[in-house]
Amino acid sequence: LCHAWKSGRLPHALLFHGPLGSGKEGHALELAAMLNCREVQDDGPCGYCPSCKKTKSFQHESVKLILPLPRGKISSSNDSPMKAFRTEKALDDYLEMLKEKSQDPYYNIQVAGANTILINSIREIKQDVSMSRVNNEWKVILIFQAEKLCVPSPAAAHALLKILEEPPERTVFILVSSQPNVILETIHSRCQSLYFPPISNAVIQ
């Protein structure tokens, strides 16, 4: 990934797939940080510049995270994804999970009642990437648990297809999934796939 980026050949859409616990989301966050790092190293982002810190704390204006969310108070596909949370406590719990993820990139976010990626989230992202970039930065769209674009309905996956095939300049989509077989072939065909194998017992020890 570092070599592809430095040589100007980074694909505009990537699918990181492999079993749970193989580091896919952590690597996706590292790549997102590297694209806008101000002090990039030979083997990845510095981790200390303001851009890296904002990326890893989910506060970077050019890096967006999409996750499965509950329907909550959403009544139409045009509603803001933030309506997914019925109560302040539900929203606070979600923000606390993001904080945990920022401190541990291997923390697994699981939002109660979230069984699909909402089409609302995709429509919001499509509007966001069509807007002008800040300081010519890369826009990075992280889609975790990407198989849930397609279940129980593929509406979100279909909404994503065109922008995934022809994204604006300096825009990268990184889809992450432990169940790539569930993802539509039309999504697969638009992404370069990278397989993350299980981590060996020796490495874990």
C-alpha contacts under 8 A as a table, 3 or more apart, distances in Angstrom:
res1	aa1	res2	aa2	distance
1	L	4	A	5.08
1	L	5	W	6.13
1	L	10	L	7.12
1	L	31	L	7.76
2	C	5	W	5.23
2	C	6	K	6.14
2	C	42	D	7.73
2	C	43	D	6.62
2	C	44	G	6.62
3	H	6	K	5.19
3	H	7	S	6.05
4	A	7	S	5.26
4	A	8	G	6.15
4	A	9	R	4.82
4	A	10	L	4.86
5	W	8	G	5.14
5	W	9	R	5.81
5	W	10	L	4.81
6	K	9	R	7.63
7	S	10	L	7.85
11	P	14	L	6.61
11	P	172	V	7.42
11	P	191	C	7.73
11	P	192	Q	6.79
12	H	164	L	7.95
12	H	167	P	7.29
12	H	171	T	6.43
12	H	172	V	4.58
12	H	173	F	6.20
12	H	191	C	7.74
13	A	164	L	6.77
13	A	172	V	5.67
13	A	173	F	4.64
13	A	174	I	5.95
13	A	175	L	7.69
13	A	190	R	6.71
13	A	191	C	4.70
13	A	192	Q	6.33
14	L	172	V	7.82
14	L	173	F	6.21
14	L	174	I	4.86
14	L	175	L	6.05
14	L	191	C	4.83
14	L	192	Q	4.80
14	L	193	S	5.87
14	L	194	L	7.37
15	L	174	I	5.98
15	L	175	L	4.70
15	L	176	V	5.77
15	L	177	S	7.48
15	L	188	H	7.61
15	L	191	C	5.81
15	L	192	Q	5.98
15	L	193	S	4.62
15	L	194	L	6.11
16	F	24	K	5.99
16	F	28	A	7.82
16	F	174	I	7.26
16	F	175	L	6.12
16	F	176	V	4.74
16	F	177	S	6.39
16	F	193	S	6.05
16	F	194	L	5.01
16	F	195	Y	6.09
16	F	196	F	6.96
17	H	24	K	6.88
17	H	176	V	5.87
17	H	177	S	4.95
17	H	178	S	5.54
17	H	179	Q	7.37
17	H	180	P	6.36
17	H	193	S	7.25
17	H	194	L	6.33
17	H	195	Y	5.13
17	H	196	F	5.95
18	G	22	S	6.65
18	G	24	K	7.46
18	G	177	S	6.97
18	G	178	S	5.20
18	G	179	Q	7.63
18	G	195	Y	5.56
18	G	196	F	4.77
18	G	197	P	5.86
18	G	198	P	7.29
19	P	22	S	5.99
19	P	178	S	5.17
19	P	179	Q	7.93
19	P	196	F	7.36
19	P	197	P	6.96
19	P	198	P	6.23
20	L	23	G	7.89
20	L	178	S	5.89
21	G	24	K	7.76
21	G	106	Y	7.61
21	G	198	P	7.34
21	G	199	I	7.66
22	S	196	F	5.97
22	S	197	P	6.34
22	S	198	P	5.34
22	S	199	I	5.85
23	G	26	G	5.28
23	G	27	H	6.18
23	G	106	Y	6.59
23	G	196	F	7.38
24	K	27	H	5.25
24	K	28	A	6.20
24	K	176	V	6.50
24	K	177	S	7.99
24	K	196	F	6.65
25	E	28	A	4.94
25	E	29	L	6.26
25	E	105	P	6.89
25	E	106	Y	6.76
25	E	144	F	7.17
25	E	176	V	6.57
26	G	29	L	5.24
26	G	30	E	6.33
26	G	105	P	4.89
26	G	106	Y	5.76
27	H	30	E	4.94
27	H	31	L	6.17
28	A	31	L	5.19
28	A	32	A	6.16
28	A	142	L	7.35
28	A	174	I	6.69
28	A	176	V	7.75
29	L	32	A	5.01
29	L	33	A	6.14
29	L	55	T	7.55
29	L	56	K	6.66
29	L	105	P	7.48
30	E	33	A	5.11
30	E	34	M	6.14
30	E	44	G	7.16
30	E	45	P	6.81
31	L	34	M	5.00
31	L	35	L	6.39
31	L	44	G	7.43
31	L	45	P	7.71
32	A	35	L	5.57
32	A	36	N	7.32
32	A	55	T	7.13
32	A	63	V	7.22
32	A	140	V	6.15
33	A	36	N	5.86
33	A	37	C	5.87
33	A	45	P	6.02
33	A	47	G	7.63
33	A	51	S	7.14
33	A	52	C	5.09
33	A	55	T	5.67
33	A	56	K	7.06
34	M	37	C	4.91
34	M	40	V	6.35
34	M	44	G	5.77
34	M	45	P	4.31
34	M	46	C	7.74
34	M	52	C	7.45
35	L	45	P	7.94
35	L	138	W	6.31
36	N	51	S	6.39
36	N	52	C	7.44
36	N	137	E	6.16
36	N	138	W	6.26
37	C	40	V	5.33
37	C	45	P	5.72
37	C	46	C	6.86
37	C	47	G	7.92
37	C	49	C	6.86
37	C	51	S	5.79
37	C	52	C	5.81
38	R	46	C	7.97
38	R	49	C	6.40
38	R	51	S	7.02
39	E	45	P	7.03
39	E	46	C	5.76
39	E	49	C	6.89
40	V	44	G	6.11
40	V	45	P	4.63
40	V	46	C	5.35
41	Q	44	G	5.24
41	Q	45	P	5.72
41	Q	46	C	5.91
45	P	52	C	7.11
46	C	49	C	6.76
46	C	52	C	7.19
47	G	52	C	5.10
47	G	53	K	6.47
48	Y	52	C	6.02
48	Y	53	K	6.14
49	C	52	C	5.38
49	C	53	K	6.31
50	P	53	K	5.17
50	P	54	K	6.12
51	S	54	K	5.22
51	S	55	T	6.12
51	S	60	H	6.98
52	C	55	T	5.11
52	C	56	K	6.18
53	K	56	K	5.36
53	K	57	S	6.20
54	K	57	S	5.18
54	K	58	F	6.08
54	K	59	Q	4.81
54	K	60	H	4.71
55	T	58	F	5.17
55	T	59	Q	5.99
55	T	60	H	4.90
55	T	63	V	6.54
56	K	59	Q	7.65
56	K	102	S	5.41
57	S	60	H	7.74
57	S	98	L	7.64
57	S	99	K	6.86
57	S	101	K	7.92
57	S	102	S	4.72
57	S	103	Q	7.77
58	F	63	V	7.32
58	F	64	K	7.55
58	F	65	L	7.57
58	F	98	L	7.38
58	F	102	S	7.10
59	Q	63	V	7.81
60	H	63	V	5.39
60	H	64	K	7.76
61	E	64	K	7.47
62	S	133	R	7.61
62	S	134	V	7.56
62	S	137	E	7.08
62	S	138	W	6.69
62	S	139	K	4.77
62	S	140	V	6.36
63	V	139	K	5.79
63	V	140	V	4.72
63	V	141	I	5.96
63	V	142	L	7.49
64	K	125	I	7.79
64	K	139	K	7.96
64	K	140	V	6.32
64	K	141	I	4.95
64	K	142	L	6.06
65	L	141	I	6.10
65	L	142	L	4.79
65	L	143	I	6.06
65	L	144	F	7.56
66	I	117	I	7.58
66	I	121	S	6.77
66	I	141	I	7.47
66	I	142	L	6.04
66	I	143	I	4.72
66	I	144	F	6.33
67	L	117	I	6.14
67	L	143	I	6.19
67	L	144	F	5.49
67	L	145	Q	6.66
67	L	146	A	7.89
68	P	111	V	7.40
68	P	114	A	5.30
68	P	115	N	6.14
68	P	116	T	4.89
68	P	117	I	4.12
68	P	118	L	6.77
68	P	144	F	7.95
68	P	145	Q	7.16
68	P	148	K	6.67
69	L	84	A	6.29
69	L	111	V	6.53
69	L	113	G	7.25
69	L	114	A	4.34
69	L	115	N	6.90
69	L	116	T	6.42
69	L	117	I	6.09
69	L	118	L	6.64
70	P	84	A	5.35
70	P	85	F	7.08
70	P	111	V	7.58
70	P	112	A	7.23
70	P	113	G	5.09
70	P	114	A	4.16
70	P	115	N	6.84
70	P	116	T	7.47
71	R	74	I	5.47
71	R	83	K	7.63
71	R	84	A	4.85
71	R	85	F	7.60
71	R	114	A	7.61
71	R	118	L	7.73
72	G	83	K	6.20
72	G	84	A	4.16
72	G	85	F	5.15
72	G	86	R	4.97
73	K	83	K	5.20
73	K	84	A	5.75
73	K	85	F	6.85
73	K	86	R	5.78
74	I	77	S	7.69
74	I	79	D	6.02
74	I	80	S	7.69
74	I	81	P	7.58
74	I	83	K	5.44
74	I	84	A	5.94
75	S	79	D	6.97
76	S	79	D	5.63
77	S	119	I	6.32
77	S	120	N	5.26
78	N	120	N	6.12
78	N	123	R	7.75
79	D	83	K	6.98
79	D	120	N	6.41
80	S	83	K	5.77
80	S	120	N	6.40
80	S	121	S	7.64
80	S	124	E	7.54
81	P	84	A	5.55
81	P	118	L	7.53
81	P	120	N	5.64
81	P	121	S	5.62
81	P	124	E	7.96
82	M	85	F	6.23
83	K	86	R	6.82
85	F	88	E	7.33
85	F	90	A	5.65
85	F	91	L	5.59
86	R	90	A	6.71
86	R	91	L	7.92
87	T	90	A	5.24
87	T	91	L	6.56
88	E	91	L	5.13
88	E	92	D	6.04
89	K	92	D	4.89
89	K	93	D	6.02
90	A	93	D	5.11
90	A	94	Y	6.34
91	L	94	Y	5.08
91	L	95	L	6.25
92	D	95	L	5.07
92	D	96	E	6.08
93	D	96	E	5.04
93	D	97	M	6.33
94	Y	97	M	5.10
94	Y	98	L	6.42
94	Y	111	V	6.79
95	L	98	L	5.02
95	L	99	K	6.26
96	E	99	K	4.97
96	E	100	E	6.24
97	M	100	E	4.94
97	M	101	K	6.12
97	M	109	I	6.19
98	L	101	K	4.93
98	L	102	S	6.15
98	L	109	I	7.56
99	K	102	S	5.07
99	K	103	Q	6.51
100	E	103	Q	5.26
100	E	104	D	6.10
100	E	107	Y	6.88
101	K	104	D	4.91
101	K	105	P	5.09
101	K	106	Y	6.95
101	K	107	Y	5.26
101	K	108	N	7.44
101	K	109	I	7.37
102	S	105	P	5.96
104	D	107	Y	5.50
110	Q	114	A	7.68
111	V	114	A	5.52
114	A	117	I	7.87
115	N	148	K	6.94
115	N	151	V	7.68
115	N	152	P	7.71
116	T	148	K	4.77
116	T	149	L	6.34
116	T	150	C	7.65
116	T	151	V	6.01
116	T	152	P	6.71
116	T	153	S	7.96
117	I	121	S	7.17
117	I	146	A	7.83
117	I	148	K	5.44
117	I	149	L	5.09
117	I	156	A	6.60
118	L	121	S	5.40
118	L	122	I	6.96
118	L	149	L	7.62
118	L	156	A	6.17
119	I	122	I	5.09
119	I	123	R	6.21
119	I	155	A	6.44
119	I	156	A	4.41
119	I	159	A	6.97
120	N	123	R	5.20
120	N	124	E	6.20
121	S	124	E	5.22
121	S	125	I	6.29
122	I	125	I	5.09
122	I	126	K	6.19
122	I	156	A	6.40
122	I	159	A	6.72
122	I	160	L	6.35
123	R	126	K	5.08
123	R	127	Q	6.39
123	R	159	A	7.37
124	E	127	Q	5.26
124	E	128	D	6.23
125	I	128	D	4.87
125	I	129	V	6.14
125	I	141	I	7.93
126	K	129	V	5.46
126	K	130	S	6.37
126	K	160	L	8.00
126	K	163	I	6.97
127	Q	130	S	5.35
127	Q	131	M	6.82
128	D	131	M	5.53
129	V	132	S	7.65
129	V	139	K	7.09
129	V	167	P	7.94
129	V	168	P	7.03
129	V	171	T	7.55
130	S	168	P	7.01
133	R	136	N	5.43
133	R	137	E	6.11
133	R	138	W	7.53
133	R	139	K	7.40
134	V	137	E	5.77
137	E	170	R	7.41
138	W	170	R	4.97
138	W	171	T	5.69
138	W	172	V	7.47
139	K	170	R	6.35
139	K	171	T	4.65
139	K	172	V	6.32
140	V	171	T	5.86
140	V	172	V	4.94
140	V	173	F	5.93
140	V	174	I	7.43
141	I	171	T	7.81
141	I	172	V	6.27
141	I	173	F	4.74
141	I	174	I	6.12
142	L	173	F	6.15
142	L	174	I	4.97
142	L	175	L	6.08
142	L	176	V	7.76
143	I	146	A	5.63
143	I	173	F	7.57
143	I	174	I	6.17
143	I	175	L	4.71
143	I	176	V	6.14
144	F	175	L	6.12
144	F	176	V	4.93
144	F	177	S	6.60
145	Q	148	K	5.96
145	Q	175	L	7.77
145	Q	176	V	5.85
145	Q	177	S	4.97
145	Q	178	S	7.16
146	A	149	L	5.55
146	A	175	L	5.72
146	A	176	V	5.60
146	A	177	S	5.24
146	A	183	I	7.44
147	E	150	C	5.81
147	E	151	V	7.05
147	E	177	S	6.00
147	E	178	S	7.81
147	E	179	Q	6.08
147	E	180	P	6.35
147	E	182	V	5.65
147	E	183	I	5.11
148	K	151	V	5.04
148	K	152	P	7.52
148	K	183	I	7.99
149	L	153	S	7.68
149	L	154	P	6.11
149	L	155	A	7.49
149	L	156	A	5.28
149	L	157	A	4.99
149	L	183	I	7.45
150	C	153	S	5.46
150	C	154	P	3.93
150	C	155	A	7.07
150	C	156	A	6.85
150	C	157	A	5.75
150	C	182	V	7.04
150	C	183	I	6.09
150	C	184	L	6.88
151	V	154	P	5.95
153	S	156	A	7.63
154	P	157	A	5.15
154	P	158	H	6.23
155	A	158	H	5.24
155	A	159	A	6.23
156	A	159	A	5.04
156	A	160	L	6.26
157	A	160	L	5.13
157	A	161	L	6.42
157	A	184	L	7.59
157	A	187	I	7.33
158	H	161	L	5.35
159	A	162	K	7.28
160	L	163	I	5.83
160	L	164	L	5.94
161	L	164	L	5.09
161	L	165	E	6.18
161	L	186	T	7.48
161	L	187	I	6.68
162	K	165	E	5.16
162	K	166	E	6.17
162	K	167	P	7.95
163	I	166	E	5.15
163	I	167	P	4.95
164	L	167	P	5.71
164	L	173	F	7.21
164	L	190	R	6.79
165	E	190	R	5.88
167	P	171	T	6.19
167	P	172	V	7.69
168	P	171	T	5.79
177	S	180	P	5.78
179	Q	182	V	5.83
179	Q	183	I	7.49
180	P	183	I	5.31
181	N	184	L	7.92
183	I	187	I	6.74
183	I	188	H	7.02
184	L	187	I	5.34
184	L	188	H	6.49
185	E	188	H	4.82
185	E	189	S	6.01
186	T	189	S	5.26
186	T	190	R	6.66
187	I	190	R	5.40
187	I	191	C	6.68
188	H	191	C	5.36
188	H	192	Q	7.66
188	H	193	S	7.64
189	S	192	Q	7.76
199	I	203	V	6.61
199	I	204	I	6.88
200	S	203	V	5.36
200	S	204	I	6.39
201	N	204	I	5.01
201	N	205	Q	6.06
202	A	205	Q	5.16
